[in-house]
């Protein structure tokens, strides 16, 4: 037993020395923070309750909150639905129709006042803010070169990249999109302290405007463009143009790369489940809020339109617009924001329905082989379709 303990201690020492060696050689000092906040805490990656481990900026709430009407829950989850929620460690599930909450459930200590991480659902907020900047004339055109705001993009082929290319995920840059590789740009952007250097020093490797290739670096670059165009931080601009105007009950918080640093525009907006639903309502009503135009109809029409691109699977893009996910069924098109681990803000205009799901896991995306004759499902997580079905069953029995 003593020999085994000594062996384990020696092994741990070797691992620590090796990790330090890798960090020092590569200059990837963010790995220290990443390892400390994941593996040493029994986790393998980021979590939805990471707010306190990063610096953050407040996104101010509305002066007058909007309250959805609450209808007493009459729907009881089936055994299969409960098992589904448990398998993916769901923390909240909210269904709203016609501005009435018809189902609301919280799990494992998560409550209606808990702030949780949007992860990449925040990208959609950035997409909406680009619309605000266009409406104000702060950005002249969606087809402006990114180089007009980012001097690092004036050479190396990056001068061809426009705001449209960034917002439709077709920039042709070399960002590695991975939620598991600790050496990827995603890991460094989440745990690192210099987002500007990381995002602006990418290389262009393919022709822009041809292929949809989802990359968080595109969103981060849009965040920097917003800062340059408006003269305001992303969080302040989000508060002024959106969050304070959609009846939010609580301040939101946007993670920064360091104290007084830059917002992680690619992710990490922390809000309550009901306030995420306010964002869904804004999208549901195509940029309007109780008669007030928050974002122009012209922009919202483009925002919710499929970008005319090919995809990595070799099929036409039907799944993505201006930083928002699309499931364009013929009768009931679905628009949604999504983040890793299954953060969903879903808007279904034909049913006047909003669905919010937060949690700790999600299923893999549908492949071409799995989708078979319904290629519209390709690229969407499998669990997403189950949430749509559960919400429909709840609606039928309300």
C-alpha positions as CSV (number, residue, x, y, z in Angstrom):
1,X,0.0,0.0,0.0
2,X,2.8,2.3,1.0
3,X,4.7,1.6,-2.3
4,X,1.5,2.2,-4.3
5,X,1.1,5.6,-2.6
6,X,4.7,6.6,-3.3
7,X,4.3,5.6,-6.9
8,X,1.1,7.7,-7.3
9,X,2.9,10.7,-5.7
10,X,5.8,10.3,-8.0
11,X,3.4,10.0,-11.0
12,X,1.6,13.2,-9.9
13,X,5.0,15.0,-9.6
14,X,6.0,13.9,-13.1
15,X,2.6,15.1,-14.5
16,X,3.0,18.5,-12.8
17,X,6.6,18.9,-14.1
18,X,5.5,17.9,-17.6
19,X,2.6,20.3,-17.5
20,X,4.9,23.1,-16.4
21,X,7.4,22.2,-19.1
22,X,4.7,22.3,-21.8
23,X,3.3,25.6,-20.6
24,X,6.8,27.3,-20.4
25,X,7.8,26.0,-23.9
26,X,4.5,27.0,-25.6
27,X,3.8,30.2,-23.6
28,X,0.3,28.9,-23.0
29,X,0.0,30.2,-19.4
30,X,-3.8,30.1,-19.6
31,X,-3.5,26.3,-19.1
32,X,-2.8,27.0,-15.4
33,X,-6.2,28.6,-15.0
34,X,-7.9,26.0,-17.2
35,X,-6.5,23.0,-15.3
36,X,-7.1,24.6,-11.9
37,X,-10.8,25.3,-12.7
38,X,-11.5,22.0,-14.5
39,X,-9.5,18.9,-13.8
40,X,-8.5,19.8,-10.3
41,X,-12.2,20.4,-9.5
42,X,-13.3,17.1,-11.0
43,X,-14.5,18.6,-14.3
44,X,-13.3,18.2,-17.9
45,X,-14.2,21.6,-19.3
46,X,-16.1,24.9,-18.8
47,X,-19.3,25.0,-16.8
48,X,-22.5,27.1,-16.6
49,X,-21.6,28.5,-13.2
50,X,-18.2,29.9,-14.0
51,X,-19.1,33.5,-13.4
52,X,-17.0,34.1,-10.3
53,X,-13.8,32.7,-11.7
54,X,-13.5,35.5,-14.3
55,X,-13.6,39.2,-14.3
56,X,-16.9,40.5,-15.7
57,X,-18.8,43.6,-16.7
58,X,-22.4,44.4,-15.8
59,X,-25.1,44.6,-18.5
60,X,-27.7,46.8,-16.9
61,X,-31.3,45.6,-16.5
62,X,-34.5,47.4,-17.5
63,X,-35.9,50.2,-15.4
64,X,-39.4,48.6,-15.7
65,X,-39.3,44.8,-15.8
66,X,-41.7,42.9,-18.1
67,X,-43.4,40.0,-16.5
68,X,-44.7,37.0,-18.3
69,X,-48.1,35.8,-17.1
70,X,-47.6,32.7,-15.0
71,X,-50.1,29.9,-15.7
72,X,-50.0,27.1,-13.0
73,X,-48.1,24.1,-14.3
74,X,-50.7,21.4,-15.2
75,X,-48.3,19.3,-17.2
76,X,-46.5,16.4,-15.5
77,X,-43.3,15.2,-17.1
78,X,-43.5,11.6,-18.2
79,X,-41.0,9.1,-16.9
80,X,-39.2,9.2,-20.3
81,X,-39.0,13.0,-20.2
82,X,-37.7,13.0,-16.7
83,X,-35.0,10.4,-17.7
84,X,-34.1,12.6,-20.7
85,X,-33.7,15.7,-18.5
86,X,-31.6,13.7,-16.0
87,X,-29.4,12.2,-18.7
88,X,-28.4,15.6,-20.0
89,X,-28.4,17.2,-16.5
90,X,-31.0,19.8,-17.4
91,X,-31.0,22.7,-14.9
92,X,-34.0,24.7,-16.2
93,X,-36.7,24.3,-18.8
94,X,-39.2,27.1,-19.6
95,X,-42.0,27.2,-22.2
96,X,-43.8,30.4,-23.0
97,X,-46.8,30.9,-25.3
98,X,-48.6,34.1,-26.0
99,X,-46.5,35.8,-23.3
100,X,-47.7,33.2,-20.7
101,X,-45.5,30.8,-18.9
102,X,-47.1,27.4,-19.5
103,X,-44.3,25.3,-18.0
104,X,-41.3,26.1,-15.8
105,X,-39.1,23.7,-14.0
106,X,-35.7,24.0,-12.2
107,X,-33.4,21.2,-11.1
108,X,-30.4,20.5,-8.9
109,X,-30.4,23.8,-7.0
110,X,-30.9,26.0,-10.1
111,X,-33.7,28.6,-9.5
112,X,-35.5,31.4,-11.3
113,X,-32.9,33.8,-9.9
114,X,-29.8,31.8,-10.8
115,X,-27.4,33.3,-13.4
116,X,-26.0,30.8,-15.8
117,X,-23.6,30.9,-18.7
118,X,-25.1,31.4,-22.1
119,X,-21.9,30.1,-23.8
120,X,-22.2,30.7,-27.5
121,X,-25.9,31.8,-27.3
122,X,-24.2,35.2,-26.6
123,X,-23.1,35.2,-30.2
124,X,-26.6,36.0,-31.2
125,X,-26.6,39.0,-29.0
126,X,-23.5,40.2,-30.8
127,X,-25.3,39.6,-34.1
128,X,-28.2,41.8,-32.9
129,X,-25.8,44.5,-31.7
130,X,-24.3,44.6,-35.2
131,X,-27.8,45.4,-36.4
132,X,-28.1,48.2,-33.8
133,X,-24.8,49.7,-35.0
134,X,-25.9,49.5,-38.6
135,X,-29.3,51.2,-37.8
136,X,-27.4,54.0,-36.0
137,X,-25.0,54.4,-38.9
138,X,-22.0,53.6,-36.6
139,X,-21.3,50.8,-39.1
140,X,-21.9,51.9,-42.7
141,X,-22.6,48.5,-44.3
142,X,-22.6,44.8,-43.5
143,X,-20.2,44.6,-46.5
144,X,-17.6,46.9,-45.0
145,X,-14.1,45.3,-44.7
146,X,-13.2,44.3,-41.2
147,X,-9.9,46.2,-41.9
148,X,-11.8,49.5,-41.6
149,X,-11.9,48.8,-37.8
150,X,-9.0,46.3,-37.3
151,X,-5.6,47.4,-38.8
152,X,-4.3,43.8,-38.4
153,X,-6.7,42.9,-41.3
154,X,-5.1,45.2,-43.9
155,X,-2.8,42.6,-45.3
156,X,-2.2,38.8,-45.6
157,X,-5.4,38.3,-47.6
158,X,-7.5,39.4,-44.6
159,X,-8.3,42.7,-46.3
160,X,-10.9,40.7,-48.3
161,X,-12.8,39.7,-45.1
162,X,-16.0,41.7,-44.5
163,X,-18.4,42.0,-41.6
164,X,-20.8,39.9,-43.6
165,X,-18.2,37.1,-43.7
166,X,-17.7,37.3,-40.0
167,X,-21.4,37.3,-39.1
168,X,-22.2,34.4,-41.4
169,X,-19.2,32.3,-40.2
170,X,-17.6,32.3,-43.6
171,X,-14.4,34.3,-43.0
172,X,-11.9,31.6,-44.1
173,X,-9.7,32.1,-41.0
174,X,-7.8,29.4,-39.3
175,X,-9.4,29.4,-35.8
176,X,-9.6,25.9,-34.3
177,X,-13.2,25.4,-33.0
178,X,-12.9,22.8,-30.2
179,X,-14.5,22.5,-26.8
180,X,-12.2,19.6,-25.8
181,X,-8.7,20.4,-27.1
182,X,-6.8,22.4,-24.3
183,X,-4.4,23.8,-27.0
184,X,-7.2,25.2,-29.2
185,X,-8.0,28.8,-29.7
186,X,-11.3,28.1,-27.9
187,X,-9.6,27.1,-24.8
188,X,-7.2,30.0,-24.9
189,X,-10.0,32.5,-25.5
190,X,-12.0,31.1,-22.6
191,X,-9.1,31.0,-20.0
192,X,-6.6,33.4,-21.5
193,X,-6.0,37.1,-20.9
194,X,-5.4,38.7,-24.4
195,X,-8.4,38.2,-26.6
196,X,-7.4,41.0,-29.0
197,X,-4.0,39.4,-29.9
198,X,-5.5,35.9,-30.2
199,X,-8.4,37.0,-32.5
200,X,-6.7,39.5,-34.7
201,X,-3.6,37.4,-35.4
202,X,-5.5,34.6,-37.1
203,X,-4.5,33.7,-40.7
204,X,-6.8,33.5,-43.7
205,X,-6.5,30.1,-45.2
206,X,-9.6,29.9,-47.5
207,X,-11.6,32.2,-49.7
208,X,-14.1,34.3,-47.6
209,X,-17.8,34.1,-48.3
210,X,-17.9,30.5,-49.7
211,X,-18.3,28.0,-46.9
212,X,-20.1,28.1,-43.5
213,X,-17.4,27.1,-40.9
214,X,-18.5,27.9,-37.4
215,X,-15.7,29.7,-35.5
216,X,-15.8,31.6,-32.2
217,X,-13.0,33.9,-33.4
218,X,-15.4,35.5,-35.9
219,X,-17.7,36.5,-33.1
220,X,-14.8,37.9,-31.1
221,X,-13.7,40.0,-34.0
222,X,-17.3,41.4,-34.3
223,X,-17.0,42.4,-30.7
224,X,-13.9,44.4,-31.4
225,X,-15.5,46.0,-34.4
226,X,-18.5,47.0,-32.2
227,X,-16.1,48.6,-29.8
228,X,-14.3,50.6,-32.5
229,X,-17.5,51.6,-34.3
230,X,-19.5,52.7,-31.2
231,X,-16.7,53.8,-28.9
232,X,-18.3,51.7,-26.2
233,X,-17.6,48.3,-24.6
234,X,-19.8,45.4,-25.8
235,X,-21.5,45.1,-22.4
236,X,-22.3,48.8,-22.2
237,X,-23.6,48.9,-25.8
238,X,-25.7,45.7,-25.1
239,X,-27.2,47.3,-22.0
240,X,-28.1,50.5,-23.8
241,X,-29.4,49.0,-27.0
242,X,-31.0,45.7,-25.9
243,X,-30.9,44.5,-22.3
244,X,-32.3,47.6,-20.7
245,X,-35.1,47.8,-23.3
246,X,-36.5,44.3,-23.2
247,X,-38.0,44.2,-19.7
248,X,-35.2,42.3,-18.0
249,X,-35.6,41.7,-14.3
250,X,-31.9,41.3,-13.4
251,X,-28.6,42.7,-14.5
252,X,-26.6,40.3,-16.7
253,X,-22.9,39.8,-16.6
254,X,-20.4,39.4,-19.5
255,X,-17.1,37.7,-18.8
256,X,-13.9,39.6,-19.6
257,X,-10.5,38.3,-20.5
258,X,-9.0,40.3,-17.6
259,X,-9.8,43.2,-15.2
260,X,-11.1,46.1,-17.3
261,X,-10.5,44.0,-20.3
262,X,-12.5,42.9,-23.3
263,X,-15.8,41.0,-23.3
264,X,-15.7,37.4,-24.5
265,X,-18.0,38.3,-27.3
266,X,-18.0,34.7,-28.5
267,X,-19.7,33.5,-25.3
268,X,-20.2,33.9,-21.6
269,X,-23.2,36.2,-21.0
270,X,-24.7,35.2,-17.6
271,X,-28.4,35.8,-17.1
272,X,-31.5,34.2,-15.5
273,X,-33.7,31.8,-17.4
274,X,-36.6,34.2,-17.5
275,X,-34.4,37.0,-18.8
276,X,-33.0,34.7,-21.5
277,X,-36.7,34.4,-22.5
278,X,-36.9,38.2,-23.0
279,X,-34.2,37.8,-25.6
280,X,-36.2,35.0,-27.2
281,X,-39.2,37.3,-27.3
282,X,-37.3,40.1,-29.0
283,X,-36.3,37.6,-31.8
284,X,-39.8,36.2,-31.9
285,X,-41.1,39.7,-32.6
286,X,-38.4,40.4,-35.2
287,X,-36.7,43.2,-33.3
288,X,-39.7,44.9,-31.8
289,X,-40.6,45.2,-28.1
290,X,-44.2,46.2,-27.2
291,X,-44.5,48.6,-30.2
292,X,-40.9,50.0,-30.0
293,X,-38.4,49.1,-32.7
294,X,-35.2,47.9,-31.0
295,X,-33.7,46.7,-34.2
296,X,-34.9,47.6,-37.7
297,X,-37.2,45.2,-39.7
298,X,-34.8,45.4,-42.6
299,X,-31.9,44.1,-40.5
300,X,-34.0,41.4,-38.8
301,X,-35.2,40.1,-42.2
302,X,-31.6,39.6,-43.2
303,X,-30.6,38.4,-39.7
304,X,-33.1,35.5,-39.9
305,X,-32.3,34.6,-43.5
306,X,-30.2,31.6,-44.5
307,X,-26.7,32.8,-45.6
308,X,-26.2,31.6,-49.2
309,X,-23.2,29.4,-48.5
310,X,-22.0,25.8,-48.8
311,X,-21.2,23.8,-45.7
312,X,-18.4,21.5,-44.6
313,X,-20.7,18.6,-45.3
314,X,-21.0,19.7,-48.9
315,X,-24.7,20.6,-48.7
316,X,-26.3,24.1,-48.9
317,X,-26.4,26.1,-45.7
318,X,-29.9,26.1,-44.2
319,X,-28.9,26.3,-40.6
320,X,-27.3,29.7,-40.0
321,X,-28.1,33.4,-40.6
322,X,-26.5,36.4,-39.0
323,X,-25.1,34.7,-35.9
324,X,-28.4,32.8,-35.2
325,X,-29.3,29.2,-35.8
326,X,-32.2,28.4,-38.1
327,X,-34.3,25.3,-38.5
328,X,-36.4,26.3,-41.5
329,X,-39.3,23.9,-41.5
330,X,-41.9,24.8,-44.1
331,X,-44.7,25.7,-41.7
332,X,-43.0,26.4,-38.4
333,X,-39.5,27.9,-38.9
334,X,-37.5,27.9,-35.7
335,X,-34.9,30.5,-34.7
336,X,-32.6,29.8,-31.9
337,X,-29.4,30.8,-30.0
338,X,-27.3,27.9,-28.7
339,X,-24.3,27.3,-26.5
340,X,-22.2,24.2,-25.5
341,X,-23.7,21.9,-22.9
342,X,-27.1,22.6,-24.3
343,X,-28.0,26.2,-23.7
344,X,-31.0,27.1,-25.9
345,X,-33.1,30.2,-26.5
346,X,-35.7,29.1,-29.0
347,X,-38.3,31.2,-30.8
348,X,-41.1,29.8,-32.9
349,X,-43.1,32.7,-34.4
350,X,-45.9,30.5,-35.9
351,X,-46.8,29.3,-32.4
352,X,-45.8,32.5,-30.6
353,X,-43.7,30.1,-28.5
354,X,-40.4,30.6,-26.6
355,X,-38.4,27.7,-25.1
356,X,-35.4,28.1,-22.8
357,X,-33.3,25.2,-21.7
358,X,-30.1,25.4,-19.6
359,X,-28.0,22.5,-18.5
360,X,-24.7,20.6,-18.3
361,X,-24.8,18.3,-21.3
362,X,-26.1,18.0,-24.9
363,X,-26.2,15.4,-27.6
364,X,-24.1,15.4,-30.7
365,X,-25.1,17.2,-33.9
366,X,-27.1,15.3,-36.6
367,X,-24.9,14.1,-39.5
368,X,-25.9,13.7,-43.1
369,X,-26.1,10.0,-42.6
370,X,-28.3,10.3,-39.6
371,X,-30.6,12.9,-41.1
372,X,-31.2,10.7,-44.2
373,X,-34.1,12.3,-46.1
374,X,-34.4,15.4,-43.9
375,X,-31.2,17.3,-44.5
376,X,-32.6,20.3,-42.8
377,X,-31.7,18.6,-39.5
378,X,-28.0,18.3,-40.3
379,X,-25.8,20.4,-37.9
380,X,-28.5,20.6,-35.2
381,X,-28.0,18.8,-31.9
382,X,-30.2,15.7,-31.5
383,X,-31.5,16.8,-28.1
384,X,-32.8,20.1,-29.6
385,X,-35.5,18.2,-31.5
386,X,-36.6,16.5,-28.3
387,X,-37.1,19.8,-26.5
388,X,-39.3,21.0,-29.4
389,X,-41.4,17.8,-29.0
390,X,-41.7,18.2,-25.2
391,X,-42.8,21.8,-25.6
392,X,-45.4,20.8,-28.2
393,X,-46.8,18.1,-25.8
394,X,-46.9,20.7,-23.0
395,X,-48.8,23.1,-25.3
396,X,-51.3,20.5,-26.3
397,X,-52.2,19.8,-22.6
398,X,-52.1,23.3,-21.2
